Amino acid sequence: MMRILAAVAAALAIGLGSPVQAATSVSVPLVVDLAHLERLMAAELGLDEQGRGRLSADRCNLVDLADLELAMVDRRLEVSLGLNAYTGVQAFGRCRGPGTIASRLHLEMKPTIAAGGGAVVFKAEGAELRRPDGSAGLLSRPSRTLADNLIVPRLERVIVDVSGLLTAVDGLIEEFMPMGADPAPRLSERGRLTGVSGESDGLRVQIAFAVRAPEPDPAAELFAEPPLRAEEQLEWQRVEDELDGFLTVLIARMASQVDDRELQLDFLSLLLDTRQRIAEALIEDDPVTDPVRALFLDAWSGLRPLLTRMEPLGVADDQDLRLAGFIAAGDALSALDALGPEFGLEISREGLRRLARLLMAGDAPVSFTPLPLIEDPALRGLFGLDPDGPTIGPGLPSLKWWQRLMPVAYARVLPLAEALRGVVARPAILDEYLDLVAQLLDALYEEHMDNGSRIPAEYRELFHPLVRATAWRESCWRHYVGAVDEPRVIRSPVGAIGMMQIMGRVWRGVYDVNRLEAELEYNIAAGIEILEHYLVDYAIRRGEHQHPGGLDNLVRATYAAYNGGPRHLSRHRNPDTPASLRAIDEAFWEEFVLIRDEGWPPVSRCFSVNN
């Protein structure tokens, strides 16, 4: 498996005022790790899954191989291989010789760039045989001859071929760099290998290519860039959908391959935060520029280190350099962006699909849209949730509009959620309404806690008031607003739905977006699961209670993440948090304390006799 290290673009000077823009060189270092080299060498030697093999010159001269080991020493690759050599001559139908000779072959392999710049090849130097314990000693010349003739030539045939990777990166650069009105190609020098050396964890190879910025348009510089036209805005929204689907598929694929729960949760955190940012970008008024480029680069800056952390776990099948090609392409795009705005990156649906195909090959979907809106059991499993969805009672027909005038009368014969379905809170029934909501919150809370809650016992007393306070802060315990005979589900400007104000854009796949709106009890049950996820998998796991403030921090951090996504977890104790967010957190805390201490929310904040 190969891992790309940090990509840093080295820009050459561009001649100001010149009618032709100069080419700018970019170099991306990548590392071929020892595990990948060992796989290549084992295959060339014919070693089996147990690392054993046999090579023979004839029936009387053969060598058994075992225990292949690689290491980087003095910037070169050192190979060590256990040998059992059988040497002799055939006489009277039998092999005559000294018998089995055990030893270890040690040699250095010098890496160089092959002609054409598309592969790394090796030259053996300093080969020697030692005793099995590694000590020097006299070993038979026939054994050395077998090693020189059977083993060394095979090791010198090992090739790290990255020509396909280079072609794929070239194609992506051309896809992501817009042509504009300038007919000249942006990629003025195709990718090639320019250097290789040994590092402690593998081979460092330099991939170099050159790009040319489009010629500036003097007329465009005279005017401020106008807001996007309606059709342009619609197109970038479609590309944002594609980016959402692209990241969901890739992150779910990567997270499912690791047993490291910390790494899984970091993948999922990146997914939630990126979806949150996409949802926020979608409501921006009159954007001047396409926001997808920034979203892509932000997502990549979070994704690449997580992919790098996968390497020592040995979980990604990188026999054909898929992961390496995927990371190399993303790093190359990031390096191009670092050159400056004149080079530009144009994120397209086809570009994202090309990038995905580098990693997924034939498994890559034709399109990542339309986005699925129902529950995905596999995705719920990654979040540590029941694949079958939140546990709630069976649904019943909704009340008629006139029955919603007195929901308390029907609460005696219907489940609580059904008695509240379609009911708009208003002064005439406020006490009964809030009492029914409190009962429903408690019932779903108890059902959740009785069905395998992961909250440690010492923190459970925080959770009940946290659920009630979150529902109050988010919606004032309302799922419906509007006229009594035409209720509509409450929805925020960024698309948060229902009593628990769950963003379907962020939590799609984990929850059924339509049910979040149509079923009050499903909305509440989902909110409870999300709160537990943030409390257990983020606030407690990251030790928020170990900072000044103690256990109170767990409540503050959980709500901050619920309100803004995982990246907001510690905003409550960050002095640089904007005043608007700090006000939200303080208002929530005041309501939490009141609900914890008195069991009831500050009703006057949301409802009055003048409603």
N, C-alpha and C positions, 0 to 999 in steps of 0.2 A: 504494500500500500504506500501511496505517496502523499506527502503533506506539503502544502505550500506555506512558506513562511511569509512574513509581512512584505507586502509589495510597495516599493517606494519608487516613484517615477523621477528620473533625472532629466530635466528639460534642457535642451540646447537653446541657445539664443535664437530668437526669431527677428529677422531684419525688419526694423520699423520703416514703413514707407515703401518697402520693396513691393513690386507688382506681383511677385510670386512668393508665397509663404514657404519658409524653410521647413524641412522635415525635422521632427522632434523625436529623439530616441527614447525608448522606454525599456527598462530592464526589470524583469520580474524574477527574483530568486525562487527556486523550488527545491525541495529536498526529497530525494528518493530514499526511503528509510531502509534499514538493514533487513527488516522482515521481508520486504518486497524483493530485495537482492537475493536473499536466501531462497525464496521460492523459485526465482529464475534459475539459480545455480542448481538447486535440487532437481528441477525439471530436466536440465541439460545433462545431469549425471544419471538420470533415471532412478532417483530415489523414490521409494514408496511412501505411504502415509506414516510409516514408523521411522522414516528417515534412513532406510537401508536399501542397498542396491548391489549389483554385481556387474563388473566389466571384465571382458576376457579378450586376450590376444589369440589364444587357441585353447584347446582342452587342457593343456598342462600349465598354462600361464594365465592366471586370472586374479582378480582382487575384489574382495568384499569391502563395501563402503558403509560407514555409519558415522553418526554424531557430527554432522556438519555445523561448524560455528564460524560466525563472521564478527569482525570488530574493526573499528577505525583506529589505526595507529599511525601517528605522524602524517595525517592527512591522506593516508592510503588505506586501501581495503586489505585486511589480513584475513586469509582463509585458513582454517584448520579442519582437518578431516581424518577420522580414524580409518585405518587400513588393516586388513588381514590379507597378505599376499601369498599366493601359491605359485611357486616357480619350479620349473623342471623341464626335462626333455622326455620325449616318448621313446621307450625302449622295450622291445618284446611285448608290445601291446599295453604297456603300463607307463605311467608318468613317474619318472625318477627325479628326485631333487631333495632339497633340505627340509621340505615340509612347510608348515604355516609360519609366516613371519609377521608378527604384529608390530605396528608402528603408527605414527601420526605424520601426515603431510602438512607442512606449514609453508605458505607462500604469500607473497604480496602481489596485489593486483593493482596496476596503475590505470586509473580511468582517463580516457581521452574522448574528445568529440570526433565522431565519425565524419568522413567526407560528406558534405551536403548539409551538415548541421542539424540532422534530425534524430540522432541517436547517440548514446554513450556506449563505448566499447572498452575492453580491458586488455592489458598486456601483463602476463605473468612475469614476476621478477623474484629472484632470491628463493627459489623453491628448495626445500630441504626436508629430509626424513629424520624424525626423532623417535626415541623410544616412546611407548604408550604413555609414560608419566610425564613426557615433555622434555626429558633430559637428553643431552646429546649422547651419541654412541655409534659404534660401527654397525651399520646395517648393510645387508647384501646389495651388491650392484644390480642383480636382477630385479629387486624390489624397486629400486630407483628408476630403472628402465621402464618397468610397468607404469609407474606414476607419471614419468615424462611422456610416455607414448599414449596412455589411455585416459589420464585424468586432466593433465594440464591443457591439452588441446581443447577439450570440451569446455573447460572453464573460460578459455579465451574466446569461445564462440558465444558466450553470453552477451546479449545486446539489450540495453534498455532503450527500446524504440518509442520515441515520443512524437514521431512524425504525424500520426493521426491526431494527437492532442494539439500540436501546433496548427494543423489545418483547421481544427474546430475553433481554436481561439481566434485565428485569422477571420473565420467566417462570422464569429460573434462581434468582433471589432467592426467589421464592415456593416453588420446589421444595426449596431447601436450608435454608429457615428453617422449623422444625417448628411446627405449629399448637398442639399440646398440647391442653389442655382449654379454652383461650381461643378462642372462635369468631371474634374480630375478626381481619381480615387483618393479616399482619405488614408488608406493604408499604403504608404509609399514603399515600405520594405517589409516583406512578410516575416513571420516569426521564425527564429532559428536559435540553436544553442550556441552560445559564445564562450562558455567556460565551465569547467567542472573541477571540484576539489572535494576532498573528504572532510567531513565534520563528525562530531562525536555521535550523532544520531543517524548518519547516513551520508549520501552524496549531495552536495549543493551544486545545482546546475543553474546557470543563468539563461533565461529565455529573453531574447531581445527582439524588438520590432520597432518600426518607425512609422509615425503618422504625421499628417500634414493638416493643419487647421485650414478651414475654408477662408477664402479671401474676404476681408471685411466689406460690408455694404455701407459706403459713406452716407447714403440717404437714410438708412435705418438709424444712424446715430443722431440724426437731427430731431427725432421725435421720441417721446416717451412710449414705451411698449404698451399697447392698448390691452384692456381685459380680453380674455378669450371669448371668441364668438360662441354662440349657443352650440353649434355643431362641434366646435373644438372642445368645449367643456364636456359634452356628451361622450366624445371619444376618449378623453382621459379618464372619465369615470368608468368606461368599459375596460380600459387598461388597468385601472385600480382593482376592478373585480378580478381581472386575470392575475394580477400580482397577489391578491388575497388567496386565490385558488392555488397558485404556484407555490406560495410559502406553506400553505396548509398541507399539501401533498408531500412536499419535501420534508418538512419538519416532522410530520407524522411518520414518514418512512424512517428518518434517522432516529427519532426517539424510540421507535419500536425495536430497533436493533441493539439497544443498550440495556444492560441490567442495572446500570448505575442510576439510581433514582435521582440523585442530585443533578446529573446531567439531563435526565429526562425533564425534570421540572424547569431547568433553565431553557430548554428548547420550548416548552409550553409557555413559559413566561414571555419569550420573544414573540411567539405567535399571538398571544393576547395583546401585548403592547402594540405590535404592528397593526393588528386589526383595529385597535382603538384609534390609532393615528389615522388610519384610512377612513374610519367613520367620521372623525373630526374634519378631515380634509374635504370630505364630500359635502359638507354644509358651508364651506367657505364661500363668501359672497364675492362674485366677480373676480376670480383669481386672475392675476396678470400672467403667471407662468404655469406650466404644467407641473403639478406637485408630485407626479409619479416618480420622477428622477430622484428627488430627495428621499421619498419613501423607500425606494429600492436601495439606495446607498446606505441609508440608516439601517435597514433590515440586514443588508450584507455585512455591515460592520459588526452587528450582533451575531450573525450566523456563522461567520468564518471561524472565530475562536472556538465556538462550540464544535464545529466539525474537526478542528485541530485536536480538541480534547478527546475525540473518538479514537485517535490513532493508537495510543498505548493500550486501549481496551481490546484491540484486535478483533473488532466486530464487523467492520466494513469489508465486503468482498471487493478487492480492488485489483483483481487479476488483470483486467484490461484497462486499468488506469482511469476508470470512470470518476472516482472521487477526486483524483488528481486533476483531471481535465476540468471538472466542475469548479474546483477551487481556483485553479489557474485562470480560468475565464473570468470569474468574479473578481479576482485580484487585478487582472489586467484592466477590467472596466473601471475599477476604483482608481487605478494608477492613471488612466486617461483622464478621469474627472479631476484628479489632483493637478493636472497640467494647467487648468484654467478654463474659464467659461467659453473662451473662443473655440475650444475643441468640442465642447458639448457632448451630451449623451442623450440619445432619444430612445426611451424605453417603449418597446412595442409588444403587442401580444405575440407576434411571431418570434421576436427576440427572446422573450421569456420561455417560449416553448423550445427554442433551440438550446437554451441554457439547461433546461430540464432534461433534454434528451442526452446531454453529455453524461449526466449521472444515471438516468433511468433507462437509457437506450429504448428498447421496444416496449418497456413498461410505461413510458411517458404517455399521458393522455393526449388525444388530438387537440383538446382544448381544456382549459381549467374552468371554463364557464359554460353554462350558467352555474352559479354557486348552489350546491345542495343545501336545503333549509331544514331537513329532517334530522333526527338523531342518527349518529354514526356510532354503533356499539364499540368499534375499535378505538375511536377517538375518546369516547367516554372511559374506556378501559385505561388509556394512557393517563387520564386525569385521576385515576384511582376511584372512579365512580361505577356504580352498578350499570353494566352494559344494557340492561333492560329499561333504564330510565328511572326517574324519581318515583318513589312509592307513594301513590295516592289512590283514593277510592275510585270506584267506577262512576262514570258520568251519568247524569240524568237530564231530561229535557229542561230547558231554561224556563223561568217564570214568565208569565205574560206581563205586559207593562203595568197593568193595573195591580197585579199581585206584588210588584216591586214597591208599591206605596207603603206596604206594611210587611217587610221581610220577616219580622220577628214572629208573626203568626204562622208562617210556613216553616220556620226553623224547627218547630216541634215535629214535623212530619217529613222533612227533607234534610239531606246532609247540609252542613253549614255552608259549604261552597255553593250549593244550588240555591239556597235561600238568599245568598248575596249576589248571585249572578245577574248582571245587568242593573243592579241597584246603584243609584246615584245618591251619595250622602247629602242630606239637607237638614236644616234645623228641626223640622217636625219629627224626624225619626232618628236624630243624631245619637241619643243615648243608646237606643236599641241597636243601631247600626254599628257603633264602635264596640259595643259589647259582643256582638256576633263576630266582628273581625278579630277581636282579642281571643275569642274562643277558637276561631279557625287557626290563627297563628299558633296558639298553644297546642292544638290538636296535631297540626303538621309538624311542629317542633318535636312533640313527644314521639310521633311516628318515626321521625328521622332518627332520634336518639335511640329508639328501640330496635332499629334495623341496621346496626353496625357502624355507629358513629366512630370516627377515628380520633376524636378529641380526647386527650389524656384527662384522667379524672380530676386532676388538680386545677384544670382550667375550665371545667364544664359550667361552673356557676357564672362565668362571664358570658356564656353563649346565649342563654335565654334572653336577657335584656338586650344583648347585641342584635338579635334577630328582630325584636320588637322595635328597637330604636332605629335600625336601618330602614325598616318598612315605613316608619313615621317620617324620618328625614327625607326619604326618597319620594313619598307620595301622600303623606298625611293619611295613611291607611286607606287610600282610594285606589280602586282599579278602574272605575268609570267616572266620567264627567259629562257635562252637557245636560240636555233636557231629560226629564224623567221618562218620557215616551220615546226618546231617541238617544239612548246612552251611547257613548263612544269610549273606547279604551284610552286611558291617559297615556300620552306619548310626549317625550321631551324633544327639543329641537335637534338633538343628535340621534334620535331614534330609539331611546330607551323606552321599554314597554312595561305598562302595568304597575301593579302595586309595588313590586320590588325593583322597578325601573331597570330591567335587564336589557342590555343592548344586544338585539338579535344579530347584528352585524359581527359583534365580537364573539358571541357564544354559539353561533350556528354550528351545527354538527354535534356539539355537546348537548344542545337542547333543540327541540322542534320549535322553530320560530313562530309558526302559526298557533301552536298550542300555548306559547307564552302569552299570546294576545287573547285567545279564545277561552282559556281555562284559568280562572283565578287561582285554584288550588295548585295547578301545575306551575304557575308563575311563582307562587310563594315557595313551593318545594324546591324549585330551581334556585331561588335566592338563598335558601338555607344551605343548599349544597355548595354554592359559590362562596358564601361566607365561611363555611368550614374549610374549604380548599385554601382560601387566603389565610385563615387563622393557623391551620396546621402546617401547610406546605410552604408558607412564606414567613408569617410573623413569628411563629414558634421556631421553625427550622433555622431562621436567620438570627434568632436570639434578640428580637426587639425588646423583650422583657429584661434583658441584661443591661440595658441602658438606663440612665436616670429616669425615673418614672415607673419602673418595675412593671407589674402586671397591667397597669393602665395602658402601657404602650401597646400591648397586644390588641386591645380594643381599638385604640386610635389607628394603629397600623393596618389592621384588618379593614376598617371602614375606608381608609384612604385608598387602599388597593381596590376595594370594591367600587369606589367612586371614580377612580381614574386609571386603573390598571396596575399591574405589578410594579412598574417603575415608580409609582407614587408611594410605595410601602413606607418609606421613612420620611415622607415629606412633613409629617407632624413635628419632627424634631430637627428639621433642616432650617437653619436661619435664613437661607436664601429662598425659601418657598414664597411664591407671590402672595400678596395680601388677600387676593380673592379666594385662593385655595385655603389659606389659613383661616379665613372667616368661615368657610364651609366646615372645616374640621372642628373649630371651636363651637359652632352651633350644634353640630352632631354631639359633641362631648357633653354639652349642657343637657341635651335631651336624653342622652344615655344615662347620665347620673340621675336625672329625675325618674326615668322609667325603672332603673335599678333600685332606687330607694323607695319609690312610691308605687311602682307597678302600673303607672298610667302616664300617658303622654301629655304634653302641654296643649290641650285642645284649643285654647284660644288663639294659638298661633295660626291655625288653619281655618277654624270655624267660629262663627259668631252668630248672634241672633239676627244680624242684619244680612246674613248670607242669602 
